[in-house]
Amino acid sequence: MIDCQILQTPAFDRGMGKYTISILKTFIEKNKIEKKYDNIQLVLSKNLEISGTRLEYIKNQINVEQVLLDLPVDISHQYKEKHDQSVKKLTLYVESTYKKAEDVDFLIMAPFFVGFASAFPEKCGSKFVIVYDLTPQKIWHKLKIFPDDIYFSHYNLFFEANHLFTISHAVRDEMVLYLGLPESKLSAIDGGPFMQEENKVNGVSETSKKLLDKPFILFPSGSIVHKNNHRAVEGFAKFNRLHDDKYRLLVTSTFSEDDQRNLKQICPAVYFTGNISDEEINYMYTKADAVLFASIAEGLGMPVLEASVSETPVACSNIPVLRELSGEAFYLFDPSDVQDIADKLTKAVARENWVKHLNAIRIVQKKYTWERSATLLFEKMTSASTHSSRPKPSCILVVKVNNLNSPASYLAERALGQLSGQYQVELLLHEKRHISAPLFLSYYNKQAKMNNKNNTTTITISDTRNILKIGRESSRVHVEIRCSKDHNTKYTSRRVTLDKMLELKEWQYKTNAQPWQLAHRLAEDIVSNL
């Protein structure tokens, strides 16, 4: 069973919707040959978009049975209640439809979305989730895309799942580093460019054609802070002045009037296409002098893959996920440096060292295909065996902190992630003073009840003393492991210094990941001593 409610939301026309259709279409075709799954069903909701046209399109693309269930929608309020309703209704369907619930694997395509409640049935076989990125957490101090309780409560799916799939190695590494999840529980499956037809001008609107009557740079972006729009436009303005202002910057997606006005104040040569058809965007890729992509955080960087299909030069951010695609195919810049953006855009338009870049682009074309991604997904899912797995032993994680913005909290989160690979973890959180922090500890749903837990493994992590410093918080972290009433292991108190924010601390591009790696190693050390 595959939760495809994402295809009934506005994301149907955006990256997550297109990714879902592209990989599942190939996944289904692969199963017809391999025949590992006797039956595949798409889980849809009666309460989301169910027009005949939409359902027929999904059917034509992903030719399997559609199951319409009465699932709750709009989790912007009463999230917990609606999530529990979703669990119950999915569980009822599985138990009433199949003789053995454990024979049914369940895949969630989009865990983070406010339009519906992502959930697993209580009883089923293997549980899988596809994770696109951790961008909301990384920019939490700058912009809270979702309310805390909704966003961080979805992290429970990560601990409940048997295996997680990420759309890049960069996202997989973030799941390990920031959440402490064991690498064995994660697989990167990448992706491919969305389907493109051959350079068809007949699908382009008259409005778009008028924008293409002058040399242009294509800027596939969105109105959200991590897209780095202001710096991108500033960089383009510098570039354009060096080229006698002959270029236009075509910005795709929908932007508010205020956002459009602000960006046009930086550079009048910015034009907004709004949401356009696949035919139009594909045509623009082929006609652009270059593609600009200035994001500071991405899950995969689909516009860069799209540009690779048409072999259009790309000037893009020098961030891990885009370096992962290729370190040589694109003209990489520091996204915090406006002058560097302008310089690399100039080199892209001039096609500097183009033969070298083109050869690297063709390597990207060969590697990033839906056939490869669907194969990675299919092989890992079908090889997972829950029938022979033993129930996990229980473990209690006790966290004692003055507030959640403390090194002990960050260490506890990574310990929780590490423990989830071996244990059913219950959490007992003692927090003296609640403050908002980009952490999921307080939304973890397995809260411990300490009655009759004397013989249960218990790990206690606590701050022993806090010393606030400018920009950082330093603390002695105390860890104690108790495996039974008669056996304790006490760690020597040690000093740990951690940045309060994650990778984009204070919206600086370059930060030091060493403190987070230290916390991750300490968490691994704790678990290895059990």
N, C-alpha and C positions, 0 to 999 in steps of 0.2 A: 504494500500500500504506500502511495506517495502523496503527501500533502502538497497540493498544487493550488491552494487558495490564493497565492500570490498572483496567479493568472487572472483572477477576478477583481483585481485592484488596478489603480492607475499605473502601478509598476509594470503592468502588462506590456506597455510600450517603451519601457526603459530597460536599463541593463539587466536587472534581476529577472524580469519577465523573459527577455530574449535569451538570457543564459539558461533559464529553466527549460524553455522549448528546445533550444539547440542541443543541450546535452541529453535530455530525455528522449528526443527523437532518435538519436544515435544509440542510446542505451536500449531502447525497445527493439530496434533492428538487430542489435547484437544478441539479445535474448531469444529472438526468433531462430537464430542459428545455434546458439549454445544450449537453449532450452533448460536453463538452470531454474527459472521461476515458472511454475505451472500457470500462474495467473498474475497479472499486474493490474492494479486499479488506481485511478487518480481520485483522491479525496477532494471534493469541492464542496462549497457551502450553498445552501438554498437561500441564504440571506445576503449574498454578495451578487455581483454582476452575473446573471444567468440568461442573458438574451440568447436567442437561438443562433444568432450570428457568431457570438463569442464562443459558445459551446461547440458549434460546428467547426470553427477555426481550430480550436484546441484539438478536436477529434481528428481533423485532417492532418495536423502536425504530429500529434502523439496518439497513435491509433490503438488505444486500449479502452477498457471499460471506465466510464465515469460514474462515480458514486456521489450523489448529492445528499449531504447530511444537514440536519438542522443545527448548525454550529453557531455559537455566539460571535458577534462582531463588535467593532468599536470598543477596544479595551482601554480607551483613554480615561475611563472611569470604571470602578468595580472590577479591576483587573483580576484579582485573586478569585473572585466568585466566577467570573467568566472562564478563567483557565480551568477551574475545577469542573465546570459544566462541560467544557470541551473534552476533558479526560473521561468523564462518565459516559458521554455520548459515543466517543470513539471506542471505549471499552465495550459498551453494550453492542455496538455494531460488530466488532470482531468476534465476541463470544457467541452472538446469535447467528453469525454467518459461517464460521469455521468450526470444525470439530475440535481442533487443537489450536488455541490461540498462539502457542509457542512456535507454530509453523509459519506464522505471518511476520515477515520483516516489515519495518516501518521507517520510511525516509521523509524527513522534513526538509523542504527545499529553501525555506526562508524563515529563520527563527525570529528575526527582529522585524516586527511590523505591527503598527497600531490598528490596522483594519480588521484583524482577527487574532484569535488566541492560539498560538502554536502550542501543541501538546502531543504527548505520546499516550496511547492507551495504556492502562495499568498492566495488562497482560498481553505480551506479544513476543516475537522472537528477538532478533537483533534490532537495535534502535540506532538510527543514523541521522546525522545533521550535516548540511552543507553550510559553511560559514564564509561569508563574503569579506568581512573585514571587522576590525575593532575601532574604526574611525570615531564613532560617537564617544567612546571612552577616552580616546587619545586627545580629543579637543574639548573635553568636558569643562575645563576651566574657562574656555572661550565661548562655547555655545552648547547648551544642553538640548540636543535634538529631540530626545524623549524625556519624560519625567523619570526620576531615579527609580521608582518602584517598578515601572514597566520595563525599562531597559535592563536593569541588573537582575530582575527576577527571571528573565529569559536565560541567564547564565546557568540556571538549574538544569536546562536541557543538555548542557555540555557534560555535566556530571552524571546525568541519567543515561546518556547515550553510550552504546558500546564502542562506537567509533565516530570520529569527526573528520569531515573532508573540508579542506580549505582550497580557495581558488588560486593560491600561489604559495610558494615556499616562504615568502616574506610574512604572510598572514599566519602560516603554521608556526613560524619562529616567534611571532608575537603572542600566540596562544600559549606557547611554552614559557616565554619570558615573563609576560604580564600576568598570566593566570596560573602558572605553575603546572599545567597539564603535562603528563608524561608524553614523550615523543611517540611512544608505541601506540598511543591512542589517536594519532593524527596522521592524515595522509594528504599531501598536496596533489590536486588533480588538474590544476591549471584551467585552460579553456581555449577557445579559438575565436577567430573573427566571425561576426555574424554574416549571414548569407548576403552576398553582393552580386547584383546582376551587371552585365557588361554595359558600362557607360551609356545608359539610356537617358536621353534628354527629354523624351516624351513624358516622363513622370515628374518633371520639374515644373513647379507653378510659375506663372508669369511674374509674381512678386519676387521669387528667388532668382529668376533669370536676370532681372534688373540689377540685382546685387552682384551678379557675376560678370558684368560688362566692364569691370576694372580689375587689375591684379589684386588678389586678396590672400590673406592668411586665414586659415580655418582654426577656430578656437572652440573645440567641443568642451563645454563646461556646464556648470550649474550654479544656481544662486545659493551657495553654501560656503562657509568660511574656509574649509580646507582646500577648496578649489583655487584659492590664492589669486582671485580675479584682479584685485587692485594692482598688485605687483606685476601681474602678467600684462595688464593694459599699460602700465608705466613703462615696462620694458619694450612693448610694441611701439609706444609713442617715440621712445629714443631711437629705435630701429627705423621707424618711418621717416623721422627727420633726416636721417642719413641717406634716405632714398627719395628725397624731394617730395615726401608725403604722397607718393603715388599708390600706396597700398590701402586697402580696407581690411579691417579685422572683423570677420563674421563670427558672431558668438551664437552658438546653438542653445536650445532649451529655453524655458520660460523664465523671464526675469521681471520683477515688479517694476513699476514706473520709477520708483525712487532709486532702485539699483541701476536701472538704465541711465537715469539722469546723472548719478554719481560717477559712473564709468565714462560717460560721454564728456563730463567735465574734465576728466584726465586727458582724454583724447577724442576729438570730434569724429575721427575716422572709424569709430566703433559702430557696427550695425548688428542688430539683433534679429535673428530669423524666427524666433519662437520655436515651438515644437514642429518639426518637419517630418516628412515621410522618409521611409528607408531609401526610396529611390533618390530623393533629393540629397540626403546626406552622403550617400554613396557617390553620387555625381560630383558633389562638392569636393570629396576626397581626391577625385581624379583631376580636378581642375585647379585646386589650390597650389600656390607656389610653395607652401610649406604648411605644416600643422603645428600649432602651439599647444602644449599641454603642461601646465605649471603647477599641478596639484602638489601639496605637501604630504598628503596621505591618500593611498589608494589600495584597493584589494587586489586588482590585477592591472588596470590601465587599459581597458578595452579600446578606447579611441586610438591608442598607439598601435594595437594589433590591426585595427581597421585600416589605418593609414599604411601599414605594411603590405596589405593586399594590393593596393594601388601603387606601391613603391613610391609614395610621396615622402619627401624629406620631413623629419620630425625633430623639432626642438622641444625637449621635455626635461622635467626635473630629475636631478641626480639623487634619487631616493631608492631604497633597497629593492622595491618591487619592480621598478622600471629598469634598474641595472640587471635584475634577474632575467627580464625579457632578453636583454642584450646590453653588453657594455660597449659595443662598437657600432651597432646599427644606427643609433640616434645621436643627435647633438645635445649632450647633457649639460645642464646648467644648475647652479645653486639657486633654488627657488626663492631664497631670501635676498638675492643680489640682483637688483633691477638692471644694472649694467651688464651683468653676465647673461641675463635673459636676452637683452638686445644683441649682444655679441654672438651668441649661439644661433639666434634667429637669422642674423646676417649670414653666418656660415651655412645654415640650412638652405636659405634661398639661393645662395651662390653654389650650392652643392659641392662644397669643399671636400676634397678626398672622396669623391662620390663612389668610385669603384669599390673602395674598401667598405664604405657604408652599405652599398647595394649588396655586396656579397654577404654581409652580416644580416641584412634584412631577409634575404632568401633563406638563410638558416632559420630565422624566426618563423618564416612561412611554413617550413617543413616540420618544425617542432610543434607549433601551437595549432593543433587540429582537434576538432570535436571527436574524431575517431579515437585519438589517443586519450583524451580526457574521459570519454565514456568507457573506454576499456579499463582505465585505472579504477574508475568508480565501480564498474561491474565486477571486476576480479576481486576487489577487496570486500564488496558486499557479499558475494556468493561464497567466498572462502571463510567468512565469519561463521563460527559455530557456537550457538548458545546451548545446544543440547548436551554437550559434554562438559560445559563449564560448571564449576561448583559455585554455590552461593558464597558471596564475599563475607568475610567476618566483619563484625561491627567495630567501630572505633569512635571515640569521642574526642573532639578538638575543643579545648577550653581556651578562650581568648580573653585576657584581662588587660584592658587599656583605659587610659584616661579619656581618649577620644579616638575616632577612627583614622584620623590623620596622624598616625604614629608608625614608626618602623615595625613594631610588633604586629600591627594590623596587616601591613604589606607582606611581612614574612608569613603570617598565618594564612593569607590567601594563597600563597604559593605552596604552603604545606597542604592546604585543602586540595589544591589541584593535584599534587603528587599522590596524596593519600587516595584520591578517588579512583586511581587505577587499580588499587588492591583491596580497598575497604568500602563498606557502606558507612559513610562518615556522618556523624551527628555533631552539631555545633552547639556550644554553650558560650554565648557572648556576653561578657561583663563590660559594659561601656559606661563610664561615669558621666560623660558629658557628650551629648549627640551634636555633631557638626556635619555639615554636608561634605562628602568626600567621594571621589571617583572609585568606590570600592563596592564589591558585591557581597561582602560578608554579612551585612545586616539583612540581606534579602535571600540568603540561603534558606531553603525551605525545610531542611531536616534539623529542627531544633531539638536538642537533647533533653531528655528527662532523666535525672540522675538517680532515680530509684533503682535499687538492685543492680547497680553497674559496677560492683566491686571487682569483678574479674574481667572487665572489659578494658582493652588498651585505651589509655587516656594520655593525650598530649596536651600540656598546658604551656601556652606562650604568653608572656606578660612583659610589660615595661617595668623596669625597676626604678628608673629615674629618667626624667626628661630634661634636656638642656636645649632650649631654642636658640637657633643661630640664624643669621640673615640668609634667607633663601633656602635654608635646609633645616632639618630637625634631626638632632642626634639623640640617641637613647641607648641605654644598656638593655639588651633583650635577654630575658631569662627563659630557658626552655627546660621543661621537666617531662619525662616519659614514665608512665606507670603502667606496667603490663599486668599486674595483679596486686593484691593487697600487700604482698610480701616482697615485691620486686620493683624498685624504682631506679631510674637512670637520670641523674642530674647533669646538665651541661654547665660548664663554667660560664658565668656571665660574660658576654662579649659585646663590644661596642659595634654598632651597625649604623652607618650614616646613609640615609636615602633621600633622594629628591622627593618633594611632596607630589609633584605632577609627573606625568608620564613623558613620552618622547617629545611632545611639543610644549614643554614647560615655558610659560610666559611667552608663548608663540615665537620662540627662537627655533631656528632650523637645526642648528648643530647643538647637540646635547651629549652628555656623557652617560652611556648605558651601563657603565661599570657597577654602580650601586645596585641596579636591578639584577645584574648577573650574580652579584654577591648574594643577594637575597635568595635567588633561585638555587644557588649552590648550597646555601644553608638549609633550604627546604629539602633538597635531595639528601643531605646529610642526616637530617632528622628521620626521614622515612627509612633510610638504609640501616638505621640503628634499631628498628623495631624487631 
